């Protein structure tokens, strides 16, 4: 009997009719997200072409590590199925390193870190807003402001300055789901893929020379809670 009462209580707590999305609703979500770069770098080839052959192995790349950060997003429902979501993350700091350099003048080394500020706007389609389990897909645009752009070599040509040359503007795709609870509360899980690219330059002989076209292209995995208003 006690087990039956517990099952009934849990079923009532997750009843889908208690938290339906409607046109005009606002939803605020707070997530913990893992920003995991899926970088594409041609550091070695670009240095050989633009600076000097033999300075670094042509197979060398720039590597950008992952980071877990808090994320705030605000959604507005135009209909119960269609919503727009503004994603506001704090700056995401990532270590940048040279990998695959071999035994050239410029060897594997850490160059420092960069701080990325990536506000994102998506349009979403919610498949089952009237149900407890509501999956959705979305697409939109991402603007990444490259903060703390300055790096430098710590080996080989020690102290030579490097900079992230420009901010990024690109497309983003999104998929996730809400688990609707009572009183407007929900649990959320979400994954996004964003196109983020920039140029990397090195101060060589007093001139800033391009040494890489770096595609960061992160996967962003998040989980959190939200509230409908």
C-alpha positions as CSV (number, residue, x, y, z in Angstrom):
1,X,0.0,0.0,0.0
2,X,2.8,2.4,0.9
3,X,4.5,1.7,-2.4
4,X,1.3,2.3,-4.3
5,X,0.7,5.7,-2.6
6,X,4.3,6.7,-3.4
7,X,3.8,5.8,-7.1
8,X,0.6,7.8,-7.2
9,X,2.3,10.8,-5.5
10,X,5.1,10.8,-8.1
11,X,2.6,10.5,-11.0
12,X,0.7,13.5,-9.7
13,X,3.9,15.5,-9.3
14,X,4.7,14.9,-13.0
15,X,1.2,15.3,-14.3
16,X,1.5,16.9,-17.8
17,X,-1.6,19.1,-17.5
18,X,0.0,21.1,-14.7
19,X,2.6,22.9,-16.7
20,X,1.4,23.4,-20.3
21,X,3.2,26.0,-22.4
22,X,0.9,28.7,-23.9
23,X,1.3,31.6,-26.3
24,X,2.7,34.6,-24.3
25,X,4.5,32.4,-21.8
26,X,8.1,33.4,-20.6
27,X,10.5,30.7,-19.5
28,X,13.7,31.3,-17.6
29,X,16.2,28.5,-17.5
30,X,19.5,28.1,-15.6
31,X,21.9,25.5,-16.9
32,X,25.4,24.1,-16.2
33,X,27.0,23.7,-19.7
34,X,30.1,22.0,-20.9
35,X,31.6,24.0,-23.8
36,X,33.6,21.4,-25.8
37,X,35.5,22.8,-28.8
38,X,35.6,20.7,-32.0
39,X,38.5,22.7,-33.4
40,X,40.0,22.6,-36.8
41,X,43.5,24.2,-37.1
42,X,46.2,24.3,-39.7
43,X,48.8,26.1,-37.6
44,X,51.9,24.3,-39.0
45,X,50.9,24.7,-42.7
46,X,50.0,28.4,-42.3
47,X,53.2,29.2,-40.4
48,X,55.3,27.4,-43.1
49,X,53.5,29.4,-45.8
50,X,53.3,32.9,-44.1
51,X,56.3,33.0,-41.8
52,X,59.1,30.6,-42.4
53,X,59.4,26.9,-43.4
54,X,60.9,24.7,-40.8
55,X,59.8,26.9,-37.9
56,X,57.3,24.3,-36.8
57,X,56.1,20.9,-38.0
58,X,53.5,21.3,-40.7
59,X,51.2,18.9,-38.8
60,X,51.1,21.2,-35.8
61,X,47.7,22.5,-34.6
62,X,46.2,24.8,-32.1
63,X,44.2,23.0,-29.4
64,X,41.4,24.6,-27.3
65,X,40.4,22.9,-24.1
66,X,36.8,22.4,-22.7
67,X,35.2,24.4,-19.9
68,X,32.1,24.1,-17.7
69,X,30.2,27.4,-17.1
70,X,26.8,28.6,-15.9
71,X,24.3,29.7,-18.6
72,X,21.1,31.7,-18.3
73,X,18.5,31.7,-21.1
74,X,15.1,33.4,-21.6
75,X,12.4,32.0,-23.9
76,X,9.3,33.6,-25.2
77,X,6.4,31.4,-26.6
78,X,4.7,33.0,-29.7
79,X,2.5,29.9,-29.8
80,X,2.5,26.8,-27.6
81,X,4.9,25.2,-30.2
82,X,7.0,28.1,-31.4
83,X,9.4,29.9,-29.0
84,X,12.5,32.1,-29.3
85,X,15.4,31.6,-26.9
86,X,18.1,34.2,-25.9
87,X,21.0,32.4,-24.4
88,X,23.3,34.4,-22.1
89,X,26.4,32.6,-20.9
90,X,29.2,34.1,-18.8
91,X,32.6,34.3,-20.4
92,X,34.0,30.8,-21.2
93,X,37.7,30.7,-20.6
94,X,39.8,28.1,-22.5
95,X,43.4,27.2,-22.5
96,X,45.1,27.3,-25.9
97,X,48.1,25.1,-26.7
98,X,50.3,24.0,-29.6
99,X,50.0,20.2,-30.3
100,X,51.7,17.9,-32.8
101,X,54.7,20.3,-33.2
102,X,57.3,17.5,-33.1
103,X,60.9,18.7,-32.6
104,X,60.9,22.0,-34.6
105,X,61.9,25.4,-33.2
106,X,58.3,25.8,-32.0
107,X,57.4,22.8,-29.9
108,X,54.3,21.7,-28.0
109,X,53.5,24.3,-25.5
110,X,50.7,26.2,-23.7
111,X,50.1,29.7,-25.2
112,X,47.8,31.1,-22.5
113,X,44.0,31.3,-22.4
114,X,41.2,33.2,-24.2
115,X,37.8,34.2,-22.8
116,X,34.8,33.8,-25.1
117,X,31.5,35.6,-24.6
118,X,28.9,33.9,-26.8
119,X,25.3,35.4,-26.8
120,X,23.0,33.2,-28.9
121,X,19.5,33.6,-30.3
122,X,17.5,30.6,-31.6
123,X,14.0,29.9,-32.8
124,X,12.5,26.6,-31.4
125,X,9.8,24.1,-32.3
126,X,8.4,22.3,-29.3
127,X,6.8,19.0,-30.3
128,X,4.7,18.1,-27.3
129,X,4.3,21.2,-25.1
130,X,1.2,19.8,-23.5
131,X,3.0,16.7,-22.3
132,X,5.4,16.0,-19.4
133,X,8.1,15.2,-21.9
134,X,8.5,18.0,-24.4
135,X,11.4,17.6,-27.0
136,X,12.4,20.5,-29.2
137,X,14.7,21.5,-32.0
138,X,16.1,25.0,-32.8
139,X,18.3,27.0,-35.0
140,X,19.7,30.5,-34.9
141,X,22.7,32.7,-34.8
142,X,25.7,33.1,-32.5
143,X,27.9,36.1,-31.9
144,X,31.2,35.3,-30.1
145,X,33.1,38.2,-28.6
146,X,36.7,37.2,-28.1
147,X,37.9,38.6,-24.8
148,X,41.4,38.4,-23.4
149,X,42.8,37.7,-26.8
150,X,46.5,38.0,-26.2
151,X,48.7,34.8,-26.1
152,X,52.4,34.3,-26.4
153,X,55.0,31.6,-27.1
154,X,56.7,30.2,-24.0
155,X,59.3,28.1,-25.8
156,X,61.3,28.5,-29.0
157,X,60.7,32.2,-29.7
158,X,59.8,33.0,-26.1
159,X,57.7,36.1,-25.5
160,X,56.6,36.4,-29.1
161,X,53.1,37.8,-29.0
162,X,50.0,36.1,-30.5
163,X,46.5,37.5,-30.8
164,X,43.0,36.3,-31.6
165,X,42.3,38.7,-34.5
166,X,38.5,39.0,-34.7
167,X,35.2,38.2,-33.2
168,X,32.9,35.5,-34.8
169,X,29.4,35.5,-36.2
170,X,27.9,32.1,-37.2
171,X,25.0,29.7,-37.2
172,X,23.9,27.4,-34.3
173,X,21.8,24.3,-34.2
174,X,20.0,23.1,-31.0
175,X,18.1,20.1,-29.7
176,X,16.8,19.3,-26.2
177,X,13.9,18.5,-24.0
178,X,11.9,19.9,-21.1
179,X,10.4,17.7,-18.4
180,X,7.4,19.7,-17.3
181,X,6.6,19.7,-13.5
182,X,3.9,21.3,-11.5
183,X,3.6,25.0,-10.8
184,X,5.4,25.9,-14.0
185,X,8.8,24.3,-13.0
186,X,10.7,22.2,-15.5
187,X,13.9,20.2,-15.9
188,X,15.9,20.8,-19.1
189,X,18.6,19.1,-21.1
190,X,20.0,20.7,-24.2
191,X,22.8,20.3,-26.8
192,X,24.0,23.0,-29.2
193,X,26.5,23.1,-32.0
194,X,27.9,26.6,-33.0
195,X,30.0,27.7,-35.8
196,X,32.8,29.8,-34.3
197,X,35.9,30.8,-36.3
198,X,38.6,33.4,-36.1
199,X,42.1,34.3,-37.4
200,X,45.2,33.9,-35.2
201,X,48.2,36.3,-35.8
202,X,51.7,36.5,-34.5
203,X,53.9,39.6,-34.1
204,X,56.9,38.7,-36.3
205,X,59.5,41.3,-36.9
206,X,57.1,44.1,-35.8
207,X,54.4,42.9,-38.2
208,X,51.2,41.0,-37.4
209,X,51.2,37.9,-39.6
210,X,48.4,35.3,-39.9
211,X,49.5,31.9,-38.5
212,X,46.1,30.1,-38.4
213,X,42.5,30.1,-39.4
214,X,41.0,28.5,-36.3
215,X,37.6,27.0,-36.3
216,X,36.5,26.4,-32.7
217,X,33.0,25.1,-33.5
218,X,32.0,24.0,-30.0
219,X,29.5,21.4,-28.9
220,X,27.7,22.8,-25.8
221,X,26.0,20.2,-23.5
222,X,23.8,21.5,-20.8
223,X,21.4,20.5,-18.0
224,X,19.4,22.6,-15.7
225,X,16.1,23.8,-14.3
226,X,13.5,26.4,-15.5
227,X,10.3,28.2,-14.6
228,X,7.4,29.3,-16.7
229,X,5.8,32.7,-16.1
